[in-house]
Amino acid sequence: MADQAQKDAVRHPWFARFYARCSVRAEPAMGPVRRELLTGLSGRVLEVGAGNGLNFAYYPPTVSEVVAIEPERELRALAVEAARRADVPVDVAPGAAEALPVKSEAFDAVVLCIVLCSVRDVDRSLAEVRRVLRPGGQVRFFEHGLAPGRGMRRVQGALDRTVWPRLFGGCHVGRDAVAALRRAGFETDGHRDLLLPERGPRMPTSYCVLGTARRPRDDGAAPLAPEG
Ligand SMILES: C[S@@+](CC[C@H](N)C(=O)[O-])C[C@H]1O[C@@H](n2cnc3c(N)ncnc32)[C@H](O)[C@@H]1O
């Protein structure tokens, strides 16, 4: 029973079915972003909130193993299928970002792809990411988030306080991934802002950031996640 509760830490069956369909339709735009996100990675990689596993096809052969954590049962089942088709070994497991079921300092890189928008506790999740990365290890991130303009920020805030998280599996449109990574003690190695879709009307989810951050090399003891 406790095991089942752990496996279902996140349960969004409607969103899971919606995301499984619309993420595949978005691949012509998202595929190149996923490729850029993962280019140059090597060694052991942890992917947090892997969804239906669309990133798996883009891991380069220099990656020796991917451990992919996905809390939502239906998305996890799709990720298991995607793992079978992947060119690198991918092990899909249940779990949540706020309490990653892996050892400290066990990974060379952690991948966060449209997931900080959805976790319940961003600071706790990033403290966990820092714990499981080796000192000097990288975070590769692609997230949608806070718009630059005040008008759209107001819209994002209103959506986040009302319907958006309920409709879209806990997603928030107005989070700031780069600020959260810095707050969690990561050194940001560079990032770029991009709009998705590139053309056409701007949506609350259009404001994206793609980049790399790093656990400091001299970050001795594995930090503990804040109480929550
Ligand atoms: C927008 S989807 C992105 C999926 C995938 N990363 C991708 O690139 O297509 C957000 C994902 O975060 C997962 N998620 C939600 N809450 C989470 C949590 N607390 N810990 C880890 N993953 C979570 C969802 O189940 C979903 O798979």
The ligand as an SDF file (V2000), in Angstrom:
LIG
                    3D

 27 29  0  0  0  0  0  0  0  0999 V2000
    5.0250   18.9190  -19.1270 C   0  0  0  0  0  0  0  0  0  0  0  0
    5.4190   17.3160  -18.6610 S   0  0  0  0  0  0  0  0  0  0  0  0
    7.0550   17.1440  -19.3460 C   0  0  0  0  0  0  0  0  0  0  0  0
    7.4330   15.7200  -19.5860 C   0  0  0  0  0  0  0  0  0  0  0  0
    8.8230   15.5000  -20.1950 C   0  0  0  0  0  0  0  0  0  0  0  0
    9.8750   15.9760  -19.3300 N   0  0  0  0  0  0  0  0  0  0  0  0
    8.9890   16.0950  -21.5670 C   0  0  0  0  0  0  0  0  0  0  0  0
    9.9870   16.7570  -21.8150 O   0  0  0  0  0  0  0  0  0  0  0  0
    8.1180   15.8830  -22.4180 O   0  0  0  0  0  0  0  0  0  0  0  0
    5.7280   17.4910  -16.9130 C   0  0  0  0  0  0  0  0  0  0  0  0
    6.1380   16.1950  -16.2670 C   0  0  0  0  0  0  0  0  0  0  0  0
    6.4820   16.4130  -14.8960 O   0  0  0  0  0  0  0  0  0  0  0  0
    5.9720   15.3310  -14.1530 C   0  0  0  0  0  0  0  0  0  0  0  0
    5.8610   15.7250  -12.7420 N   0  0  0  0  0  0  0  0  0  0  0  0
    4.8390   16.3710  -12.1300 C   0  0  0  0  0  0  0  0  0  0  0  0
    5.1080   16.5270  -10.8190 N   0  0  0  0  0  0  0  0  0  0  0  0
    6.3230   15.9800  -10.6050 C   0  0  0  0  0  0  0  0  0  0  0  0
    7.1390   15.8170   -9.4560 C   0  0  0  0  0  0  0  0  0  0  0  0
    6.7560   16.2810   -8.2630 N   0  0  0  0  0  0  0  0  0  0  0  0
    8.3040   15.1940   -9.5950 N   0  0  0  0  0  0  0  0  0  0  0  0
    8.7260   14.7500  -10.8170 C   0  0  0  0  0  0  0  0  0  0  0  0
    7.9950   14.8630  -11.9290 N   0  0  0  0  0  0  0  0  0  0  0  0
    6.8020   15.4780  -11.8330 C   0  0  0  0  0  0  0  0  0  0  0  0
    4.6550   15.0270  -14.8120 C   0  0  0  0  0  0  0  0  0  0  0  0
    4.1290   13.7690  -14.4410 O   0  0  0  0  0  0  0  0  0  0  0  0
    5.0280   15.1380  -16.2660 C   0  0  0  0  0  0  0  0  0  0  0  0
    5.5770   13.9500  -16.7500 O   0  0  0  0  0  0  0  0  0  0  0  0
  1  2  1  0
  2  3  1  0
  2 10  1  0
  3  4  1  0
  4  5  1  0
  5  6  1  0
  5  7  1  0
  7  8  2  0
  7  9  1  0
 10 11  1  0
 11 12  1  0
 11 26  1  0
 12 13  1  0
 13 14  1  0
 13 24  1  0
 14 15  1  0
 14 23  1  0
 15 16  2  0
 16 17  1  0
 17 18  1  0
 17 23  2  0
 18 19  1  0
 18 20  2  0
 20 21  1  0
 21 22  2  0
 22 23  1  0
 24 25  1  0
 24 26  1  0
 26 27  1  0
M  CHG  2   2   1   9  -1
M  END
$$$$
